[in-house]
Amino acid sequence: MIGVDPVYSHGLGLAVWLIILIRLVVAFAVLLNAVILMIWFERKAISDMQSRIGPQRWGPFGLLQTIADGIKLIFKEDLMPAEADRLVFRLAPFLALIPGFITFAIVPVGGTLTIAGHPVRLQVADPPMGILLMLAMSGISVYGVMLAGWASGSKYPLISSVRASAQMISYEAALGLSIVMIVLVTGSLSTHDIVASQAHGIWNWNVIRLGVVPFVIFLIAITAELNRPPFDVVEAESELVGGFHTEYSSFRFAIFYLAEFMNTITMSAIIVTLFFGGPAGWVPNVAHLRWVFPILWFLAKTTAFAFAYIWFRAALPRFRYDQVMDLGWKRLIPLSLGWLLVVAGFLISVSWGFGMAALALFAWTLLTRAFELGSGRERGAEAVLPVIGPRPLAPEALRELTDEDEEA
């Protein structure tokens, strides 16, 4: 049962239901406050990187600026475009927000406590198919973006929603293949079991056991799924004004804003859970404080990846849309598939592992050569066309120009 630990799922008393309710409320409160801090942290960190002051008006160091901005948005006028689909337009922001909280619910943030005689994991829910739930939520979250763009009745949001759908399809395959590698070495789809398999030292972390390649693939793919820089072509202000939320205002715009940062925190926690041992770490032999240190380890690791996303935004330029598609289809999917074959081979035997590595290297060489030939042909076709002004002429325009020259 969702939210009920197996050790006491046989008899549900009032105390058990109370513990479940408390976990839900605490998880929601912690995540919401973390989102507020994350917004302030990103604005402050980027301002420091760009030699600016950043938020400073409300509260010490500007800590209350996010709350002030939220109150301002709530009291702004809620606009509804004339051509919008009203029901879908109102529903879309919540479809972007809710999957982030559901995904956070399966993340173990600490060890096990004993409350009222019941062992309680510091995890809202531990379904046996937790990883599949995470993949489902990452796919559902794009529906909020897609429906927001479609329901706005405007061209720019519609283009943004099409981009979001194509980007999700492109990177979901590489994301899933990197997770399959973790499931192979762990033997379970439960996030608790994945963390438990990494709890015996840093050398058992999946980033070490599987190599750094699956981690890099997952990081790039999940960054693209989050529409975070440098993959924020869905919101590209220089091309699409504001993207899918161009027509949104007031509280609904605030929900999209919260959803972006909530998903960033949630996926930082997922990266820590899958590759860096979750709350695993050194714990001193102090009886009454042993439960605190796993939480501190989890917070430190998650904060490090949240800062990495801020660093990406401050340091990296936005990819062009064709570059985003090329990276997903031509690089990440072949690389993740080849590394999956190598991991599966080594799980069978060493000889199988080296054989799969040789096969993957050969296939990668062929694919790279094929992509280079294709790109060379495209560049060659563009070079044949004459250039008059800033744009090359199409073949039809070239024929018209030749006929007019002959008449002259």
C-alpha positions in Angstrom: 0.0 0.0 0.0 1.3 3.5 -0.9 2.6 5.2 2.2 2.5 2.1 4.4 5.7 0.3 5.2 5.6 -3.5 4.7 6.6 -4.2 8.4 3.3 -3.0 9.7 1.0 -3.2 6.7 -0.9 -6.2 8.2 -2.7 -4.3 10.8 -3.6 -0.6 10.3 -4.5 1.2 13.5 -5.2 4.8 14.2 -1.5 5.4 15.0 -0.4 4.1 11.7 -2.8 6.2 9.7 -1.7 9.2 11.8 1.9 8.5 10.9 1.0 8.3 7.2 -0.8 11.6 7.4 2.1 13.3 9.2 4.5 12.0 6.6 2.4 13.4 3.8 2.0 16.8 5.4 5.7 17.1 6.4 6.9 16.0 2.9 4.7 18.6 1.2 5.7 21.4 3.7 9.4 20.5 3.4 9.2 20.5 -0.4 7.3 23.7 -0.7 9.7 25.5 1.6 12.6 24.0 -0.3 11.1 25.5 -3.5 11.0 28.9 -1.9 14.6 28.6 -0.8 15.6 27.3 -4.2 14.2 30.3 -6.0 16.0 32.7 -3.7 19.2 30.6 -3.9 19.2 30.6 -7.7 18.6 34.4 -8.0 21.3 35.1 -5.4 23.9 32.7 -6.8 23.4 33.9 -10.4 23.7 37.5 -9.2 26.9 36.7 -7.4 28.3 35.0 -10.6 27.4 38.1 -12.6 28.7 40.6 -10.1 25.3 41.9 -9.1 23.6 42.3 -5.7 20.4 40.2 -6.3 17.4 40.1 -3.9 18.0 42.3 -0.9 14.9 44.3 0.0 12.7 41.8 1.9 14.1 40.0 4.8 17.7 39.3 5.7 19.8 38.7 2.5 16.5 39.0 0.6 15.2 35.7 2.0 11.5 36.9 1.9 11.7 38.2 -1.7 10.2 35.0 -3.1 7.2 35.3 -0.7 6.7 38.9 -1.6 6.8 38.0 -5.4 4.3 35.2 -4.8 1.8 37.5 -2.9 2.2 40.0 -5.8 1.3 37.4 -8.4 -1.7 36.1 -6.4 -3.2 39.6 -6.4 -2.6 40.3 -10.0 -5.4 40.1 -12.6 -6.1 36.6 -13.9 -6.3 36.9 -17.7 -8.1 34.5 -20.0 -7.3 34.7 -23.7 -10.3 35.0 -25.9 -9.3 31.9 -28.1 -8.3 29.7 -25.2 -9.9 26.4 -24.2 -10.9 27.5 -20.7 -11.0 24.1 -19.0 -7.7 22.9 -20.3 -6.1 26.3 -19.8 -7.0 26.1 -16.1 -6.0 22.5 -15.7 -2.5 22.6 -17.4 -0.6 24.3 -14.5 -1.6 21.6 -12.1 -0.5 18.9 -14.4 3.0 20.4 -14.4 3.0 20.8 -10.6 1.6 17.5 -9.2 4.0 15.0 -10.8 6.9 16.7 -9.1 5.4 16.1 -5.6 4.5 12.5 -6.5 8.0 11.8 -7.6 9.5 13.3 -4.4 7.2 11.0 -2.4 9.3 7.9 -3.4 12.6 9.5 -2.5 14.2 8.1 0.8 15.5 11.1 2.7 16.9 9.3 5.7 16.9 6.0 7.6 14.3 4.4 9.8 12.8 5.8 13.0 10.6 4.1 15.7 7.5 6.1 16.5 4.7 4.7 18.8 6.3 1.3 18.5 6.2 1.3 14.7 9.3 1.4 12.5 8.9 4.4 10.1 11.0 5.1 7.1 11.8 8.7 6.3 10.1 8.2 2.9 6.5 9.0 2.1 6.0 5.9 0.0 8.0 2.9 -1.2 6.0 1.2 -3.9 7.7 -1.9 -5.4 7.7 -0.2 -8.8 9.0 3.1 -7.7 11.3 3.7 -10.6 8.4 3.0 -13.1 6.3 5.6 -11.2 9.1 8.1 -11.6 9.4 7.5 -15.3 5.6 7.8 -15.6 5.6 11.1 -13.8 8.4 12.5 -15.9 6.3 11.7 -19.0 3.1 13.1 -17.5 4.7 16.4 -16.5 5.2 17.3 -20.2 1.4 17.2 -20.6 1.1 20.3 -18.5 3.4 22.1 -20.9 1.9 20.7 -24.0 -1.7 21.4 -23.0 -0.8 24.9 -21.8 0.6 25.7 -25.2 -2.3 24.2 -27.1 -5.0 25.6 -24.9 -3.7 29.2 -25.1 -5.0 29.7 -28.6 -1.8 31.5 -29.5 1.0 30.6 -32.0 4.1 31.0 -29.8 2.8 28.8 -27.0 1.7 26.2 -29.6 5.2 26.1 -31.1 6.6 25.8 -27.6 4.3 22.8 -26.7 5.4 21.0 -29.9 9.0 21.6 -29.0 8.4 20.2 -25.5 6.8 17.1 -26.9 9.6 16.4 -29.3 12.2 17.1 -26.7 10.6 14.7 -24.2 10.4 11.9 -26.8 14.0 12.4 -27.8 15.5 12.2 -24.2 13.1 9.8 -22.6 14.7 6.8 -24.4 18.2 7.7 -23.1 16.8 8.4 -19.6 15.1 5.0 -19.5 18.1 3.1 -20.7 20.3 4.7 -18.0 17.8 3.6 -15.4 17.6 0.1 -16.8 21.4 -0.3 -16.0 20.7 0.6 -12.3 17.8 -1.9 -12.2 20.1 -4.6 -13.7 22.8 -4.2 -11.0 20.3 -3.7 -8.2 17.7 -6.3 -9.0 14.8 -4.1 -7.8 12.6 -1.3 -8.9 12.2 0.0 -5.4 14.0 3.2 -4.6 14.6 2.0 -1.0 16.3 -1.2 -2.3 18.4 0.9 -4.7 19.6 3.1 -1.8 20.2 0.0 0.4 22.4 -1.6 -2.3 24.7 1.5 -2.2 24.8 1.8 1.6 28.0 -0.2 2.2 30.6 2.5 1.2 31.3 4.9 -1.6 32.6 2.1 -3.8 29.1 0.7 -4.0 27.6 3.8 -5.3 26.1 3.3 -8.8 28.2 6.1 -10.2 31.3 4.0 -9.4 29.8 0.5 -10.1 28.4 1.4 -13.5 31.0 4.0 -14.5 30.4 7.7 -14.9 28.8 7.3 -18.4 25.3 6.4 -17.2 25.3 9.2 -14.7 26.3 11.7 -17.4 23.6 10.4 -19.7 21.0 10.6 -17.0 22.1 14.1 -16.0 21.9 15.4 -19.5 18.6 13.7 -20.3 16.9 14.8 -17.1 18.1 18.4 -17.6 16.5 18.3 -21.1 13.3 16.9 -19.6 13.2 19.7 -17.0 13.6 22.3 -19.8 16.5 23.8 -17.8 19.4 25.7 -19.4 21.1 24.9 -21.7 18.1 22.9 -23.0 15.5 25.6 -22.4 14.4 25.9 -26.1 10.8 25.4 -25.0 10.9 28.9 -23.2 13.4 30.5 -25.5 12.6 34.2 -24.9 14.5 35.4 -28.0 12.4 33.1 -30.2 9.1 32.4 -28.5 8.5 35.4 -26.2 7.8 33.3 -23.1 7.0 29.9 -24.5 4.1 27.9 -23.3 3.2 30.2 -20.4 3.2 33.4 -22.5 -0.6 33.9 -22.0 -0.6 33.0 -18.3 -0.7 35.5 -15.5 -1.4 35.8 -11.8 -1.6 32.6 -9.7 -1.5 30.2 -12.7 1.8 31.7 -13.9 3.1 31.3 -10.3 2.2 27.6 -10.4 4.3 27.1 -13.5 7.1 29.0 -11.8 6.9 26.8 -8.7 6.6 23.6 -10.8 9.9 24.4 -12.6 11.8 24.7 -9.3 10.0 21.9 -7.6 10.9 19.5 -10.4 14.5 20.8 -10.2 14.7 19.9 -6.5 13.0 16.6 -7.1 15.2 15.5 -9.9 18.3 16.5 -7.9 17.0 14.2 -5.2 16.4 11.4 -7.7 20.0 11.7 -9.0 21.3 11.4 -5.5 19.1 8.4 -4.9 20.0 6.5 -8.1 23.7 7.2 -8.3 25.1 8.7 -5.1 23.7 6.5 -2.3 20.9 8.7 -1.3 21.2 9.4 2.5 24.2 7.0 2.8 27.3 8.4 4.3 29.6 8.4 7.3 27.6 8.3 10.6 29.3 8.8 14.0 28.6 6.2 16.8 26.2 8.5 18.8 23.0 6.7 19.7 20.6 9.6 19.8 22.0 11.4 16.7 22.4 8.5 14.3 19.1 9.3 12.5 20.1 12.9 11.9 23.3 12.3 9.8 21.6 10.4 6.9 19.3 13.4 6.5 22.2 15.8 6.5 24.1 13.7 3.9 21.0 13.7 1.7 20.5 17.5 2.0 24.2 18.1 1.2 24.2 16.0 -1.9 20.8 17.4 -3.2 22.0 20.9 -2.6 25.2 20.2 -4.6 23.2 19.2 -7.6 20.7 22.0 -7.2 23.7 24.4 -7.3 25.0 22.5 -10.4 21.7 23.4 -12.2 22.2 27.0 -11.3 25.8 26.9 -12.5 24.6 25.4 -15.8 22.2 28.3 -16.2 24.8 30.9 -15.5 27.7 29.4 -17.6 26.2 27.7 -20.6 24.6 29.2 -23.7 21.3 27.8 -25.0 21.5 25.1 -27.6 19.8 25.6 -30.9 16.8 23.4 -31.4 18.5 21.2 -34.0 21.5 20.7 -31.7 19.2 19.6 -29.0 17.6 17.0 -31.3 21.0 15.8 -32.6 22.4 15.3 -29.1 19.4 13.2 -28.1 19.0 11.0 -31.1 22.5 10.8 -32.5 24.6 10.7 -29.3 22.8 9.9 -26.1 20.5 7.0 -27.4 23.4 5.1 -29.1 25.7 5.7 -26.2 23.2 4.5 -23.6 22.3 1.5 -25.6 25.9 0.5 -26.1 26.8 1.0 -22.4 23.7 -1.1 -21.4 25.0 -4.0 -23.5 28.4 -3.7 -21.8 26.9 -3.7 -18.3 24.7 -6.7 -19.2 27.7 -8.5 -20.6 29.8 -8.0 -17.5 27.0 -9.2 -15.3 27.1 -12.5 -17.3 30.9 -12.9 -17.3 34.1 -10.9 -18.0 34.5 -12.4 -21.5 31.0 -11.4 -22.4 31.6 -7.9 -21.1 34.7 -7.4 -23.2 32.9 -8.9 -26.2 30.0 -6.5 -25.8 32.4 -3.6 -25.3 34.1 -4.4 -28.6 30.8 -4.7 -30.4 29.6 -1.4 -29.0 32.8 0.4 -30.0 32.5 -1.0 -33.5 28.9 0.1 -33.8 29.7 3.6 -32.4 32.5 4.0 -35.0 30.1 3.1 -37.8 27.4 5.4 -36.5 29.8 8.3 -36.1 31.1 7.9 -39.6 27.5 7.7 -41.0 26.5 10.9 -39.2 29.6 12.7 -40.4 28.8 11.7 -44.0 25.2 12.8 -43.7 26.2 16.2 -42.2 28.8 16.6 -45.0 26.1 16.0 -47.7 23.8 18.5 -46.1 26.5 21.1 -46.0 27.5 20.3 -49.6 23.9 20.8 -50.7 23.7 24.2 -49.0 27.0 25.3 -50.5 25.7 24.7 -54.1 23.0 27.3 -53.7 24.0 30.8 -54.6 23.7 33.5 -51.9 22.0 36.8 -52.7 21.7 38.9 -49.6 21.5 37.1 -46.3 19.7 33.9 -47.4 20.4 31.2 -50.0 18.1 31.0 -52.9 15.9 27.9 -53.3 16.2 25.9 -56.7 12.8 27.3 -57.9 14.0 30.9 -57.2 17.2 30.1 -59.1 15.3 29.0 -62.2 13.1 32.2 -62.1 16.2 34.3 -61.8 17.8 32.6 -64.8 14.7 33.1 -67.0 14.5 36.8 -66.2 18.2 37.2 -67.0 17.7 35.6 -70.4 14.7 37.9 -71.2 16.8 40.9 -70.2 
